[in-house]
Amino acid sequence: LHRLKGHDVRAGGPPNPDHRTEPPAEWTARLVRELRSAAHIAVLASEEWYRQAISWRYRRQGYVVIYDRHFFIDYFAHHICAPTTIAQRVHGWMLSTMYPRPQLVLFLDAPAEVLHARKGEGTPDLLDQRRREYQAMRSVLADVVVLDATESQASVLATAVRAIDEYRGEHEGPVPRRAQRI
């Protein structure tokens, strides 16, 4: 979809606050903006709940479900803490009150310059801002393990597996050795 709209598909990373625009002065333009935002959020929320339903199904079957990125975490800073539209406020409310939070969060932490050099997404300043946002949200998440992503891939993986095993041992019993990517 981004490619069809002519956007740079490598322009990922956190949203740039400098690209936020002021609401239009004319009421009809504001209404159109809010309706477009609401439609976007409706599609987003349906995807979130669909993925959550899949997670619940796999959990009932005894799998450990691992998200590469979780919706609560992705939208925490912008839709929960600082929404700019009514639709974002509603979405932030839904995420903070109804949507299940992850039980265990593994943050891959590295300086912004390292992340930018690896993937080339965003800018070092924006990546540093996102890093601070992640650090701030640790106060609202129950179990968080910070992994030093500057270490070797094998070391980070071993630490992550150990953290998952320890969490499961304390909360849910032994870790099943089945895996499924969703």
N, C-alpha and C positions, 0 to 999 in steps of 0.2 A: 504494500500500500504506500509506504514512504517513497519507494522508487517511482511509482505511478504519479505521485504528486510532485515529483522533481526534487525531492529532498535528498540530501547526502545520506546514504545508508550507513556510513561510518561515523555519523555525527551523533553518536550515543552519549552516554554519560548523564550527569544530573542536569535538570533544567537550568537554563541561564536566567537569573533574575533580571538581567539587563534587557531581555527580550519581552518582558511583560509590558502590555500596553494599558493605557488608561481606558476606563469604560467610555464608550462613545457618548457624546452629549445628547444626541437625539434619542428619544425614548423608543422609537421603533428599532433603531440599530441596537440599542441595549437589549431589547426583547429578543431580537434575532440571535444576538450573542449568547444570551442565557439559554435559548432553546437549543442552539447547536451544542452548547456545553452539556445540557441535560441529556441530549441524545447520545453524546459521546460517553457520558458517565453511565447511562443505561446499558450500553453495549459492554463497557468495561465491567460493570457489576455482574452482568450475566456471565461473562467469562470467569470472573472470580468465583462465583457460586458453582459454576460447572466444574471448575478445577477442584474446588473444595469437596464436592460430591464424589469425584473420582478418588480424592485422598481418603475420604471416609470409607469408601468401598475397599480400598487396598488395606487400610488399617484394620478393618474387620476381618480381613483374610490373614492377618498376622504380619504384614509387611511393615517395614520402616519406610516412611515416605520422606524423601528429601527434596526440598524445593531449592532450585538454584537461586531464585529470588522470591520473596514472599510479598504479597500485595500490601499487607499492613506496613511492612518496612519500606517498600517503595514509595508509598503515598503518605507516610507519617508526617514529614516536614511540610508538605505542600497542601495536602487535603485535610489533615487532622489539625495541625498546628497553625497553618497560615493560608486558609482557603481564600480565593479571590472571587469566586462566583457562588451563587446559591447552590448550583449543582455540586460543586466541590465541597461545600459545607455539608450537604446531605450525604455525599459519598464518604466524607471523613467521619461523620456521625455513624454511618453504617459500619465502617471498618472498626471504629473504636468501641462500639457497643454490641454489635451483633456478630461480626466476622471473627472466627476463631483465630487467636494469636498462635504463633508457632510455640511448641513446647520447649524446644531447645534451639538456640540461634548460635551459629558459628560465623563470626565476623572475620573475614580475611582482611587483615589490616596491613597497610603498607603506605609509605609516604606518597603523596600525590605525584611527585616526579617519577617514581618507580612505576606507578600505574599508568601514567601517560606514556612513558617510554615503551611499555609492554603492548598496549592496545591502541594508542593514538586517539582515543575518544575524549571528547570534551577538551578542557584546558586544565593545566595544573591548578589554577585558582578554583575552578569549579569542582574539581575532584577533591581538593582540600576542604572546600565547603561541605561536600557530601560526606567526607570522612568525619567532620565535626558533627554533622546531623546524625550519623550512625552512633557516634559516641554519646550524644545527648539522649538518644532513645533507649539507651541501656537502662535508664532509670524506670522505664515503663514495661520492660520485658523481664520475665521471671528468671530464666536460665540462659545466660550469655557466656560464650567462651570466645575470647579474642585470640585469633591465630596470627602469628607473625608471618605474613605472606612474603617476606623477603628471604625466608629460609628456603631450602631446597624443596622441590615438589614432593619428594618422598617423605621428608620430615613433616611438612604441613599435612599430608595425607595421614601419616601415622598418628599425629596429634589429634586430627579430626576423628579418626576411627576410635581412638582411645576415649575421647570426650563423649562420643555417642555411646560406646560400651558402658562407660561409667554412669552416664545418665540413665540408660535403660536398666542397669543393675540396681540403681537406687529407686527408680520409679516404676518400672514395668516388667522386670525379669530379664532373662537372657535375650540377646539380640538374635533374631532369626537371620539366617545366612542367605535369604532369598533377596533378590533385588529386581526392580522393574522401573524403568524410566517412564515417567508420564509427562 
